[in-house]
Amino acid sequence: MKNLDKLLGELASQKLQAQTRRHFLVDCVSKLGGLAMAPLLFGCDLGKNGQVKSGLNLSERDLNPLASIPPPFLAKAKSIIYLHMAGAPSQLELFDYKPELAKLNDQDCPESLLEGRKFAFIRGVPKMLGPQANFKQHGESGAWVSDYLPHFSQMVDEVAFLKAMHTDQFNHGPAQLFMQTGSPRLGRPSLGSWVTYGLGTENQNLPGFVVLTSGGKTPDAGKSVWGSGFLPSVYQGVQCRSKGDPVLYLEDPKGMTRDLKKNVISAINQANQEDFENFGDPEILARINQFEMAYRMQIEVPEVMNINDEPAYIHELYGTKPGEESFANNCLLARKLVEKGVRVVQLYDWGWDTHGTDRDGSIDLGLRNKCREIDRPITALLMDLKQRGLLEETLVVWGGEFGRTPMQENREGKVQGFKGRDHHVDAFTMWVAGGGVKKGASYGITDDFGFSGIDERTSVHDLHATILHLMGFDHEKFTYEFQGRPFRLTDVEGELIRKILA
């Protein structure tokens, strides 16, 4: 009996020691983690006289990360609709008219354009490729637009062109990341996440940042292009669908009432609240907010994502067909979302990597078909926003991740007569319109071949700095503490493109 008591005593002692070690490690990790996370959670939350709040003295913004807050400076725009043509449209067939390039069609490319350059699909000495479209000047601004975009040509006096954009990434994935996050590597927050982090959203029943895709695939860089990176995950883009249920599991299962659902979420969030009080992890606050947002979205989302009730003239304007998943439907949804107070809406349209893989070996057919899909919808979006008084407070951005070369590709395995353009980083065209943008402006000049910008060149960081400025931020001061230093969307670069500001 004494031996049994002794054995039980030893076991109890071992159990106590194990518990003590376990609790000690958990305590250390949680408290050290709390110290490490404190700058992230409270570092940007200034109280009166600029004093940083400490402990768990949480503000309303801490408890509701998507609460709408005013920008630090006067904003010209309240929301953004970003239209990303994933794959990179050819500026030489759309907006950057080069008659001199037409004269060089099918001649050997000058060596000066090749020396010291890297290309994705050009080997040896390629032939030059003249414009495959016909160009005319349009509007009072006299902007050159090709016959690929006949509807959009009516709206050129509403937009500002950036014709000497450049990047340093010539592969799709890194270039898309760079365009959307300011870095070609994974882990940085997207533009939409930065804006939503800084401003929240005006409609607490909808996400602050919504993503819509078309073209059958997501961008090459995947969902990281709308990810939140090192920002709390509540600021990442919420992908919705324009066909079927906009969000999966939007409807409650059979037998689940609203009251029962509310009780379940309350119980889950109570457990999350206890975890937060113990560990201080800001992601727990994000989790609580996301559960509550999902509950509220069940009422608001079905209405705002439904285009069936739009009048016939709107469907005619956009070219929409309810029940389909299309770029046109997404443009109409974008208008409805910003009208309801969503801060950022990003549309990704896949299929713009038109190398000239059509039967006739030309870039013409594939690019022309993609333009047919977007021409009417983007025109309708600008017109619709304008007539509703929303364009003045909505910034619309259009573009790809890089441009296209003025010379043909000459990779192996292609048939004779193949006419495709390679990826190009030195010059491409984007346009912006709406909130705070000068109407009918054009900024940037490229050389006679459309190969390089020769004046008023614009970088990706410059574009980001200008977008943030129009939303009410100084891009150099809008930072987030991570890994011991302040990060910003524009890294250590970026200048305002002042000549396109109204």
C-alpha positions as CSV (number, residue, x, y, z in Angstrom):
1,M,0.0,0.0,0.0
2,K,2.9,2.3,0.9
3,N,4.5,1.5,-2.4
4,L,1.3,2.3,-4.3
5,D,0.9,5.6,-2.4
6,K,4.6,6.4,-3.2
7,L,4.0,5.6,-6.9
8,L,0.9,7.7,-7.1
9,G,2.7,10.6,-5.4
10,E,5.5,10.4,-7.9
11,L,3.1,10.4,-10.8
12,A,1.2,13.4,-9.3
13,S,4.5,15.2,-8.9
14,Q,5.5,14.5,-12.5
15,K,2.1,15.7,-13.7
16,L,2.4,18.9,-11.7
17,Q,5.9,19.5,-13.1
18,A,4.7,18.8,-16.7
19,Q,1.8,21.2,-16.2
20,T,4.1,23.8,-14.7
21,R,6.5,23.6,-17.6
22,R,3.7,23.7,-20.1
23,H,2.1,26.7,-18.4
24,F,5.4,28.4,-18.1
25,L,6.1,28.0,-21.8
26,V,2.6,29.1,-22.8
27,D,2.9,32.1,-20.4
28,C,6.3,33.1,-21.8
29,V,5.2,32.7,-25.4
30,S,2.0,34.6,-24.9
31,K,3.6,37.4,-23.0
32,L,6.6,37.8,-25.2
33,G,4.2,37.5,-28.2
34,G,2.1,40.2,-26.7
35,L,5.1,42.5,-26.3
36,A,6.1,41.8,-29.9
37,M,2.6,42.4,-31.2
38,A,1.9,45.5,-29.1
39,P,3.5,47.9,-31.7
40,L,1.3,46.3,-34.4
41,L,-1.9,46.5,-32.4
42,F,-1.5,49.8,-30.6
43,G,1.5,51.5,-32.4
44,C,-0.7,53.5,-34.8
45,D,-3.5,54.2,-32.3
46,L,-2.8,57.6,-30.9
47,G,-4.8,59.1,-28.1
48,K,-5.0,62.7,-27.1
49,N,-1.8,64.7,-27.5
50,G,-0.3,61.9,-29.6
51,Q,0.1,59.5,-26.6
52,V,0.1,55.9,-27.6
53,K,-2.6,53.8,-25.9
54,S,-1.4,50.8,-23.9
55,G,-2.7,47.6,-22.4
56,L,-6.2,46.6,-23.5
57,N,-7.6,50.1,-23.5
58,L,-9.1,49.6,-26.9
59,S,-10.6,52.2,-29.2
60,E,-13.7,51.8,-31.3
61,R,-11.4,51.2,-34.3
62,D,-9.6,48.4,-32.4
63,L,-12.9,46.6,-31.8
64,N,-14.3,47.4,-35.3
65,P,-11.3,47.5,-37.7
66,L,-13.6,48.5,-40.6
67,A,-15.1,51.5,-38.9
68,S,-15.2,54.4,-41.2
69,I,-12.6,57.1,-40.3
70,P,-11.8,60.4,-42.1
71,P,-8.5,60.5,-44.1
72,P,-5.6,62.5,-42.7
73,F,-5.8,65.1,-45.5
74,L,-8.5,66.4,-47.8
75,A,-9.5,63.6,-50.1
76,K,-10.8,64.0,-53.7
77,A,-12.1,60.4,-53.9
78,K,-14.1,58.3,-51.5
79,S,-13.7,55.0,-53.3
80,I,-11.7,53.2,-56.0
81,I,-12.7,50.9,-58.9
82,Y,-9.6,49.3,-60.2
83,L,-9.8,47.5,-63.6
84,H,-6.8,45.2,-64.0
85,M,-6.4,43.5,-67.4
86,A,-4.4,40.5,-66.3
87,G,-1.9,39.5,-69.0
88,A,-1.0,43.0,-70.2
89,P,-2.8,44.7,-73.2
90,S,-0.8,46.1,-76.1
91,Q,-0.6,49.8,-75.8
92,L,0.6,50.0,-79.4
93,E,-2.8,48.6,-80.6
94,L,-4.9,50.7,-78.2
95,F,-3.6,54.2,-77.2
96,D,0.0,54.9,-78.2
97,Y,-0.2,55.7,-81.9
98,K,3.1,55.3,-83.7
99,P,3.0,56.1,-87.4
100,E,6.8,55.8,-87.6
101,L,6.6,52.2,-86.4
102,A,4.2,51.4,-89.2
103,K,6.9,52.4,-91.7
104,L,9.3,50.0,-90.1
105,N,6.9,47.0,-90.3
106,D,8.6,43.7,-91.1
107,Q,12.1,45.3,-91.1
108,D,14.9,44.0,-88.9
109,C,14.9,45.5,-85.4
110,P,17.7,48.1,-84.8
111,E,20.4,46.6,-82.6
112,S,20.2,49.6,-80.3
113,L,16.8,48.3,-79.1
114,L,18.2,44.9,-78.3
115,E,21.6,45.6,-76.8
116,G,21.8,44.8,-73.1
117,R,18.0,43.9,-72.9
118,K,16.3,40.8,-71.7
119,F,13.0,39.6,-73.2
120,A,10.7,36.7,-72.5
121,F,10.3,35.3,-76.0
122,I,12.7,37.2,-78.3
123,R,15.8,35.5,-79.6
124,G,18.3,36.8,-82.2
125,V,17.2,39.7,-84.4
126,P,13.4,40.1,-84.6
127,K,11.3,42.0,-87.1
128,M,9.6,45.2,-86.3
129,L,5.8,45.0,-86.0
130,G,3.7,48.0,-87.0
131,P,0.3,48.9,-85.4
132,Q,-2.3,46.2,-86.2
133,A,-5.2,48.6,-85.6
134,N,-6.4,51.9,-87.1
135,F,-6.2,55.0,-85.0
136,K,-8.2,58.3,-84.9
137,Q,-8.2,61.3,-82.6
138,H,-11.3,61.7,-80.4
139,G,-13.0,64.3,-78.2
140,E,-11.9,67.9,-77.5
141,S,-8.6,66.5,-76.0
142,G,-7.7,64.9,-79.4
143,A,-6.7,61.6,-77.7
144,W,-5.6,58.8,-80.1
145,V,-7.7,55.7,-79.6
146,S,-7.8,52.7,-82.0
147,D,-10.8,51.2,-83.6
148,Y,-10.5,48.3,-81.1
149,L,-12.4,50.5,-78.6
150,P,-15.1,52.4,-80.5
151,H,-17.3,52.9,-77.4
152,F,-14.5,54.0,-75.1
153,S,-13.4,56.6,-77.6
154,Q,-16.5,58.6,-76.7
155,M,-15.3,59.0,-73.1
156,V,-11.7,60.1,-73.6
157,D,-12.4,63.6,-72.3
158,E,-13.2,62.1,-68.9
159,V,-9.9,60.3,-68.4
160,A,-6.2,61.1,-68.0
161,F,-3.7,58.9,-69.9
162,L,-0.4,57.8,-68.5
163,K,1.6,56.9,-71.6
164,A,5.1,56.4,-70.3
165,M,4.5,53.9,-67.5
166,H,7.4,51.6,-66.7
167,T,8.1,48.7,-64.4
168,D,11.0,46.4,-63.7
169,Q,9.2,43.0,-63.8
170,F,8.6,41.3,-67.2
171,N,7.0,38.0,-65.9
172,H,3.3,38.1,-65.2
173,G,3.2,36.9,-61.6
174,P,5.9,39.2,-60.2
175,A,4.7,42.1,-62.3
176,Q,1.1,41.7,-61.1
177,L,2.3,41.6,-57.5
178,F,4.4,44.7,-58.1
179,M,1.5,46.6,-59.6
180,Q,-0.9,45.7,-56.8
181,T,1.3,45.5,-53.7
182,G,4.4,47.7,-54.6
183,S,6.6,44.6,-54.4
184,P,7.3,41.7,-56.8
185,R,7.6,39.3,-53.8
186,L,4.9,37.7,-51.7
187,G,3.9,39.1,-48.3
188,R,3.1,42.7,-48.9
189,P,-0.4,44.2,-48.5
190,S,-2.3,45.1,-51.6
191,L,-3.4,48.6,-52.6
192,G,-7.0,47.8,-51.6
193,S,-5.9,46.5,-48.2
194,W,-3.9,49.6,-47.5
195,V,-6.8,51.9,-48.4
196,T,-9.3,49.9,-46.4
197,Y,-6.9,49.8,-43.4
198,G,-6.5,53.5,-43.6
199,L,-10.2,54.5,-44.1
200,G,-12.4,51.5,-43.2
201,T,-15.7,51.3,-45.0
202,E,-18.9,53.3,-45.0
203,N,-21.2,50.3,-45.1
204,Q,-20.7,48.1,-42.1
205,N,-22.8,45.3,-43.6
206,L,-20.4,44.9,-46.6
207,P,-16.7,44.3,-46.8
208,G,-14.5,47.3,-47.4
209,F,-12.6,45.6,-50.2
210,V,-14.4,43.5,-52.8
211,V,-12.8,41.5,-55.7
212,L,-14.6,40.3,-58.8
213,T,-12.9,38.2,-61.5
214,S,-13.7,37.3,-65.1
215,G,-12.0,35.6,-68.0
216,G,-12.2,32.1,-66.5
217,K,-9.1,32.3,-64.3
218,T,-7.5,34.3,-61.5
219,P,-4.4,36.3,-62.2
220,D,-1.1,34.5,-62.6
221,A,0.0,35.8,-59.1
222,G,-3.1,34.2,-57.5
223,K,-5.1,35.7,-54.7
224,S,-2.0,37.4,-53.2
225,V,-2.7,40.4,-55.5
226,W,-5.6,41.2,-53.2
227,G,-4.1,39.8,-50.0
228,S,-3.5,41.8,-46.8
229,G,0.1,40.7,-46.3
230,F,1.3,41.7,-42.8
231,L,-1.8,43.9,-42.2
232,P,-4.6,42.2,-40.2
233,S,-6.5,39.7,-42.4
234,V,-9.8,41.7,-42.1
235,Y,-8.3,44.1,-44.7
236,Q,-7.8,41.5,-47.4
237,G,-10.1,41.5,-50.5
238,V,-13.3,39.5,-50.3
239,Q,-13.8,37.7,-53.6
240,C,-17.4,37.6,-54.8
241,R,-18.9,35.8,-57.7
242,S,-21.1,37.4,-60.4
243,K,-22.8,34.0,-61.1
244,G,-24.7,31.9,-58.5
245,D,-24.3,32.8,-54.8
246,P,-22.0,35.8,-54.6
247,V,-20.4,34.3,-51.5
248,L,-20.3,30.6,-50.7
249,Y,-22.5,29.4,-47.8
250,L,-24.4,32.7,-47.9
251,E,-27.7,30.9,-47.1
252,D,-28.2,29.1,-43.7
253,P,-28.6,25.3,-43.8
254,K,-32.0,23.8,-43.3
255,G,-33.3,24.2,-39.7
256,M,-30.9,27.0,-38.9
257,T,-32.8,30.2,-37.9
258,R,-31.4,33.7,-37.7
259,D,-31.7,33.7,-33.9
260,L,-29.9,30.3,-33.6
261,K,-27.1,31.6,-36.0
262,K,-26.7,34.7,-33.9
263,N,-26.4,32.7,-30.7
264,V,-23.8,30.4,-32.3
265,I,-21.7,33.4,-33.5
266,S,-22.1,35.1,-30.0
267,A,-20.8,31.9,-28.3
268,I,-17.8,31.7,-30.8
269,N,-17.0,35.3,-30.4
270,Q,-17.1,35.0,-26.6
271,A,-14.5,32.3,-26.8
272,N,-12.4,34.5,-29.2
273,Q,-12.7,37.4,-26.8
274,E,-11.3,35.3,-23.9
275,D,-8.4,34.3,-26.2
276,F,-7.7,37.9,-27.0
277,E,-7.7,38.9,-23.3
278,N,-5.2,36.1,-22.6
279,F,-2.9,36.5,-25.6
280,G,-3.5,40.0,-27.1
281,D,-3.2,38.7,-30.7
282,P,-4.8,41.3,-33.1
283,E,-5.8,38.5,-35.5
284,I,-8.3,37.4,-32.9
285,L,-10.0,40.8,-33.2
286,A,-10.0,40.4,-37.0
287,R,-11.6,36.9,-36.5
288,I,-14.4,38.3,-34.3
289,N,-15.1,41.1,-36.8
290,Q,-15.2,38.6,-39.7
291,F,-17.8,36.4,-37.9
292,E,-20.0,39.4,-37.3
293,M,-19.5,40.7,-40.8
294,A,-20.5,37.3,-42.3
295,Y,-23.7,37.4,-40.3
296,R,-24.6,40.9,-41.5
297,M,-23.6,40.2,-45.1
298,Q,-26.3,37.5,-45.3
299,I,-28.9,40.3,-45.4
300,E,-27.1,43.0,-47.5
301,V,-25.1,41.0,-50.0
302,P,-27.9,39.2,-51.9
303,E,-29.6,42.6,-52.6
304,V,-26.5,44.5,-53.7
305,M,-25.1,41.6,-55.8
306,N,-28.3,41.1,-57.7
307,I,-28.5,42.8,-61.1
308,N,-31.8,41.2,-62.2
309,D,-33.8,44.2,-60.9
310,E,-31.8,46.7,-62.9
311,P,-33.8,48.5,-65.6
312,A,-33.6,47.3,-69.2
313,Y,-31.7,50.4,-70.3
314,I,-28.9,49.7,-67.8
315,H,-28.5,46.2,-69.1
316,E,-28.4,47.6,-72.7
317,L,-25.9,50.2,-71.6
318,Y,-23.5,47.7,-70.0
319,G,-24.3,44.7,-72.2
320,T,-25.0,42.6,-69.1
321,K,-26.7,39.3,-69.0
322,P,-27.9,38.2,-65.5
323,G,-26.8,34.8,-64.5
324,E,-23.5,34.9,-66.4
325,E,-20.0,35.4,-65.1
326,S,-18.7,38.3,-67.2
327,F,-16.7,41.4,-67.1
328,A,-19.8,43.4,-68.1
329,N,-21.7,42.0,-65.1
330,N,-18.8,42.8,-62.9
331,C,-18.7,46.5,-64.0
332,L,-22.3,46.9,-63.1
333,L,-21.7,45.2,-59.8
334,A,-18.8,47.6,-59.2
335,R,-21.1,50.6,-59.6
336,K,-23.7,49.1,-57.2
337,L,-21.0,48.3,-54.6
338,V,-19.4,51.8,-54.5
339,E,-23.0,53.2,-54.5
340,K,-23.5,51.2,-51.3
341,G,-20.4,52.5,-49.6
342,V,-17.8,49.8,-50.4
343,R,-14.4,51.5,-50.3
344,V,-12.4,49.5,-52.9
345,V,-13.6,47.3,-55.8
346,Q,-11.1,45.5,-58.0
347,L,-12.0,43.8,-61.2
348,Y,-9.5,41.3,-62.6
349,D,-10.1,40.2,-66.2
350,W,-7.9,37.3,-67.3
351,G,-6.9,36.6,-70.9
352,W,-4.9,39.6,-72.0
353,D,-1.6,37.8,-72.7
354,T,-2.2,38.0,-76.4
355,H,1.1,36.8,-77.9
356,G,-0.5,36.2,-81.2
357,T,-1.4,32.5,-80.8
358,D,-4.4,32.7,-83.0
359,R,-4.9,30.6,-86.1
360,D,-3.7,33.4,-88.3
361,G,-0.6,33.9,-86.2
362,S,-1.5,37.5,-85.4
363,I,-1.9,39.5,-82.2
364,D,-4.9,41.1,-83.9
365,L,-7.7,38.6,-83.4
366,G,-7.2,37.7,-79.7
367,L,-6.7,41.3,-78.6
368,R,-9.7,42.5,-80.7
369,N,-11.9,39.9,-79.1
370,K,-10.8,40.9,-75.6
371,C,-11.5,44.5,-76.4
372,R,-15.0,43.6,-77.5
373,E,-15.6,42.2,-74.1
374,I,-14.6,45.3,-72.2
375,D,-15.3,48.2,-74.6
376,R,-19.0,48.7,-73.8
377,P,-18.8,47.9,-70.1
378,I,-16.0,50.3,-69.2
379,T,-17.7,53.0,-71.2
380,A,-21.0,52.3,-69.5
381,L,-19.3,52.3,-66.1
382,L,-17.9,55.8,-66.6
383,M,-21.2,57.1,-68.1
384,D,-23.2,55.5,-65.3
385,L,-21.0,56.9,-62.5
386,K,-21.1,60.3,-64.1
387,Q,-24.8,60.6,-64.5
388,R,-25.3,59.4,-60.9
389,G,-22.9,62.0,-59.5
390,L,-20.5,59.3,-58.4
391,L,-17.6,59.8,-60.8
392,E,-16.5,62.9,-58.9
393,E,-15.9,60.9,-55.8
394,T,-14.9,57.5,-57.4
395,L,-11.4,57.0,-58.8
396,V,-11.4,54.6,-61.7
397,V,-8.1,53.0,-62.7
398,W,-7.5,50.9,-65.9
399,G,-4.4,49.0,-67.0
400,G,-2.3,45.8,-67.0
401,E,1.0,44.8,-65.4
402,F,3.4,45.9,-68.2
403,G,3.3,46.6,-72.0
404,R,4.2,45.1,-75.3
405,T,7.3,45.4,-77.5
406,P,7.3,47.2,-80.9
407,M,9.1,44.2,-82.4
408,Q,7.8,40.7,-83.1
409,E,8.5,37.7,-81.1
410,N,10.7,35.1,-82.8
411,R,10.6,32.1,-80.5
412,E,11.0,28.6,-81.8
413,G,8.0,26.5,-82.9
414,K,5.9,29.4,-84.4
415,V,4.7,29.3,-87.9
416,Q,5.9,31.6,-90.6
417,G,4.0,34.9,-90.5
418,F,3.6,34.8,-86.8
419,K,2.9,38.3,-85.4
420,G,3.1,38.5,-81.7
421,R,4.4,41.1,-79.3
422,D,6.6,40.2,-76.3
423,H,6.4,41.4,-72.7
424,H,7.8,44.9,-72.3
425,V,8.7,46.9,-69.2
426,D,10.0,50.2,-70.6
427,A,6.7,51.7,-71.8
428,F,3.0,51.0,-71.5
429,T,-0.2,53.0,-71.1
430,M,-2.7,53.2,-68.3
431,W,-5.5,55.6,-67.6
432,V,-7.3,57.0,-64.6
433,A,-10.6,58.9,-64.3
434,G,-12.9,60.4,-61.7
435,G,-12.2,61.7,-58.2
436,G,-9.6,64.5,-58.4
437,V,-8.3,63.6,-61.9
438,K,-7.8,66.2,-64.6
439,K,-10.2,65.5,-67.5
440,G,-8.8,64.9,-70.9
441,A,-5.2,65.0,-69.7
442,S,-2.3,63.0,-71.2
443,Y,1.0,62.6,-69.4
444,G,4.1,60.9,-70.7
445,I,5.8,60.7,-74.2
446,T,7.4,57.6,-75.7
447,D,9.9,57.5,-78.6
448,D,8.8,57.0,-82.3
449,F,8.7,53.2,-81.9
450,G,6.9,53.2,-78.5
451,F,9.9,51.4,-77.0
452,S,10.9,53.8,-74.2
453,G,9.5,56.7,-72.4
454,I,11.5,59.9,-73.3
455,D,9.6,62.4,-71.1
456,E,7.3,62.4,-68.1
457,R,8.0,58.8,-67.3
458,T,5.8,57.2,-64.6
459,S,6.6,54.3,-62.3
460,V,4.4,51.9,-60.4
461,H,5.3,53.7,-57.2
462,D,4.3,57.1,-58.7
463,L,0.9,55.7,-59.6
464,H,0.4,54.4,-56.0
465,A,1.6,57.7,-54.5
466,T,-1.0,59.5,-56.6
467,I,-3.8,57.1,-55.8
468,L,-3.1,57.4,-52.1
469,H,-3.0,61.2,-52.4
470,L,-6.4,61.3,-54.1
471,M,-7.7,59.2,-51.2
472,G,-6.4,61.6,-48.6
473,F,-3.0,60.2,-47.7
474,D,0.6,61.3,-47.8
475,H,2.2,58.2,-49.2
476,E,5.5,58.9,-47.3
477,K,3.7,59.1,-43.9
478,F,1.1,56.3,-44.4
479,T,3.0,53.5,-42.8
480,Y,2.6,50.3,-40.8
481,E,5.1,48.9,-38.3
482,F,6.3,45.4,-39.1
483,Q,9.4,43.5,-38.2
484,G,10.8,46.5,-36.4
485,R,10.5,49.1,-39.1
486,P,7.8,51.2,-40.8
487,F,6.6,49.8,-44.2
488,R,4.6,51.7,-46.8
489,L,3.0,50.9,-50.1
490,T,5.5,52.9,-52.1
491,D,8.5,51.4,-50.3
492,V,11.1,54.2,-50.4
493,E,10.1,55.7,-53.8
494,G,7.2,57.4,-55.5
495,E,6.3,60.9,-56.5
496,L,3.0,62.5,-57.2
497,I,1.9,62.8,-60.8
498,R,0.8,66.4,-60.3
499,K,0.0,67.2,-63.9
500,I,-3.0,64.8,-63.9
501,L,-4.5,66.3,-60.7
502,A,-7.5,68.5,-61.1
